[in-house]
């Protein structure tokens, strides 16, 4: 899959005044713009051409970014401006109609320009091709879904049956049948040669599948090594001790063997070493039953749905023919996806994490959390060595000056930002040249130059 579309035509009203002169996808993090992280991830998964859907008023700003972007030599970046706001669905339909190569593609990656996560594009394309579906969404687990688009999910997709498993005479079963037949034939020949009585032959034929019983000669001596049918007691104890050792039990060198009646149970070997435990693989992909955009958290909603809730992550793989009939203006989340589900189109969704691994950078808190996630996930690849993320959740540029007696939590500091003494900041953004009053506490504010 060689094509991707980035929806970057939003106005960014919730981030004013940061977006007065700069479009939201071009906000710095604070090293590079947000959209450059997305372009980097698309290039790594094999995408050749990226279409950026923007408004006509943003064309000059985006054009300057494309000419300065480091990936302009590796990717074909095409700006698709629109004179009027057509919505996400209308803009996608217009882009596919205007570019014929998109309509012939088996699928197109679609993502919002204000999303921050690990960007699992390779996994999305693999699931899309494996399921042979036409609509693949992504979702995250959240405790409060009222701020997102809710996905009502069903069961996991069933694995397609192959010819080898559907037919009863498979290779494994034929091999088993041949082994059983050879065993029964050999045993029947032995029974016919040794038994002449009719009743004895019937009895032997009924137990022909079992191995012949041989008498066990028990000797009082437990000599080392078994000879003939002699049972070596010490060898049996060694085997039992070995199996207990493999299962993880702590056995002393001179301790007696473990018995079923012993009060000390077998200690199982730990199955996890501090790694993140993911849900079962078959539950990572589930069918989409309904799509509800920002539901109301009322009594009826709580009675119908139980946590954990699943929110739309804003990353899609769509077949272009599904978008050709979209009427302008329309929204991809409000109109297109619910209409596809009502029409019976098979849609699936891929689980990519929780709200701690994903961020909608359309709000002030989301922008700070998104900058932190982008730096942790892809900061080293982008050469962001001049930015650090401390234990309090702050994203600090190396050229920012924070007084040692100032207390800051969950803030974003650009190069040239200064924080005076005896100041408390929480959830704030400090730009270069901003003046912060000393001796005060500030929550969720934006400090700009001259403000």
DRENDOVO-195450 format. One record per residue (C-alpha): x, y, z. Coordinates in pm, whole numbers, plus 50000, padded with zeros to 5 digits. Layout:
<nodes>
XYZ/...
</nodes>
This chain:
<nodes>
500005000050000/501685031849878/499165059849946/498165078450262/495905108150334/496375131850630/493375152650738/494955185950832/492305211850744/490985218151095/490805253351234/492225244751580/489785266451773/490475248952105/494165258652089/493775295952040/495925317352038/498555291551936/496735284651610/496045320651511/498905320951259/500085284551258/497875254851160/497465228651429/499475200851253/502425224951216/502725232651588/506185223651713/506715196751977/509025216752048/511665203351804/509765195251485/506115199751380/503515173551471/502915163151112/506605155551056/506415126851305/503495112651107/505345116050777/508325098350929/506155069051042/504445066750701/507795065850524/508995037450747/505975015650666/506525018550289/504215047150186/505405065649875/502815093349828/501115113850100/498145136950034/497645164550292/494095178550288/494165215150396/492115246850364/492985271950093/493955297950355/496665274550489/498305266950156/501215291450184/502145279650535/502035242850441/503895249350115/506755265150307/506855235150541/506975210150252/509925228250092/511845227150421/510875191850528/513705166550540/511485139150395/510635158250076/513295138349888/512015104450010/508255110649996/505975126049737/503975151349939/500945166349763/498895194649911/495165192649836/493545226249926/489805231849949/488095265449915/485205256750146/485095234250449/483695201450316/484165181150631/486445151150664/484225128750452/483675154250176/487355162950159/488285126150125/485765120849845/486985151749658/490615140449688/489845105649553/487835119849261/490625144249168/493435118449188/492695087548984/495565067249129/493765066849465/490595051249324/492605022049184/494435014749511/493434983849716/493335005350028/494365039450159/495755049050498/493765077750649/494745095750969/493955127751151/496695153751159/496455159651535/496985123851659/499985113051867/500725076251932/503175049251827/501595048851475/501265010951419/500835014151043/502594981550960/500314961951189/497244979251044/498194970650687/498944934750786/495534930450951/493794947450658/495324923950402/494884893050620/491174898950685/490544909850325/488154936550454/487254970750313/487114991250633/489574988850922/489425012151220/491525015051536/490415018751895/491805024952243/490495015352588/489245044952795/487295050053116/485405080652988/484245079052627/482145110652623/484985130852468/485625105952187/483785085551930/482595053152088/482955019751911/480554991852003/482514960351924/481484924451867/483354891851847/486734885851690/486754876551320/486694839451250/489724823751091/489074812250732/488964774750687/491514759450455/491094728450242/493464708750462/491394714450775/487944712450615/488434677950461/488354648650703/491144630150520/493904654550604/497574646950604/497784643450981/494704621151002/495884598850717/499224594550891/497454585351216/495184560651038/498134543650871/499894540051204/496794525251368/496244501151080/499824488951092/499584483551468/496284464751443/497514442751155/500654433251339/498784425151657/496104405251471/498734383751298/500324376651633/497004367251790/496084343951501/499384325551524/499284320751900/495594315751972/493594287851814/490474289252024/487544309851881/486714326452210/490334335452267/490614349951915/487564372051974/489034383752303/492394390952144/490844409551850/488964432452087/492234442352251/494384441551940/495034479151953/496744475952294/500354464452335/500794429152471/501224426752845/504504412652965/505014400953320/507244422653537/509824403553731/510394421154060/513744415854223/514614426254574/517904441154463/517964476054311/521034472754099/522144502553894/520764500453541/517724480153438/518184445553289/515264430153103/512014439053280/513554448453614/512274481653757/515104504253868/513734523854163/516594548554173/516204556553804/512504563553856/513344587354140/515864605153922/513264609953649/510704623253901/513234647454046/514164659653697/510534666353604/509954685553927/513084705953862/511914714753511/508524725953645/510254750953872/510174734354215/513004741754455/514544708254544/517454704954782/520284682454682/519704657854965/515974664055012/513564634754971/511424632454661/508174651954635/505074631254703/501434639454627/500634639855000/503414664555079/502144697955219/504684717655012/503194724454666/505164726554347/506174762854286/505344772253925/507834791353720/506854828153673/505394835453330/506034873153328/509184893253388/507714927953428/506694931753065/503424947252955/500694920952936/498584925052623/495144910252566/494954877752371/495854881452006/492454869951884/490804898652075/493034926051935/490854927151623/487084927851668/484074935051452/482494969651469/478754969351540/478015006151602/479765039751597/478535066951834/480265100851818/480705115952168/477835098752351/476135113952654/477085098652989/473535096253122/471655068853305/470545052052985/474105050652853/475475035953176/472725009753179/473444999052820/477254999552818/479744988753080/483434998453109/485974995152967/484825016352677/486425016952334/487135050152164/487985057451802/491735063351759/491545083051432/493625058851220/491915040550932/492555018450633/489675023250386/488885010750039/488575041049808/485275029549656/483565033949994/484195071449981/483315079449620/479605083849694/480055107149991/478005138749968/479725171650049/479875183850314/479895153750548/481925140350836/483815107650832/482955100351195/479415114051210/478075104150867/480275080950659/481205053350904/477685050051058/476205048750706/478635021150606/477705000750913/473985005450845/474544993950486/476054961250609/479704967950522/481994945350725/484164967650942/486794957251194/488824975951452/492354970651581/493214976851947/496334998751973/496505006352348/494895028652609/494425065952652/497875066752816/499455056152484/497415079252262/496565116152257/494265139652067/496395170852039/493415193551977/493315205752338/495875221652567/496285190752786/496275168352479/499025188952313/501295185552616/500605148352650/501075143452276/504455160952277/505525138152558/504385106852371/505985117252042/509285124152210/509225090752396/508175070452091/510055087551809/512275114151965/515505095051913/514705088451547/514075125251487/517315135051663/515535152751947/518515151552180/517955187152296/514605178952459/514075159352778/511035145152955/511425145353332/509695124753599/506985151153649/505785149053289/507425180953166/508735184352810/511665208252842/513905221952570/517595223152651/517635261152608/514775267152853/515665283353186/513705270553487/514655283553829/515645256854077/513075269354329/510205268754078/507765239654078/506465227853740/504255197753660/503075185453319/504185216253125/505715223152784/508715246552762/510115258652430/513635271252364/514165304952534/511385300152791/512145313153142/510415304953471/511175328253767/511695319254131/508845308754361/506455300254076/504105270654044/503015259153696/500755229853613/499575220753262/500965252553106/502755260552780/505595285952791/506825300352460/510045320052400/510055355252538/507055349952765/506925368453097/505585348653391/504665367353711/506795355154000/505325342254324/502055329554172/500395296854075/499155291153720/497025262553587/496375254553220/497615287553076/499535297052761/502355322152804/503385339052479/505785366852394/504405400652496/501475385052686/
</nodes>
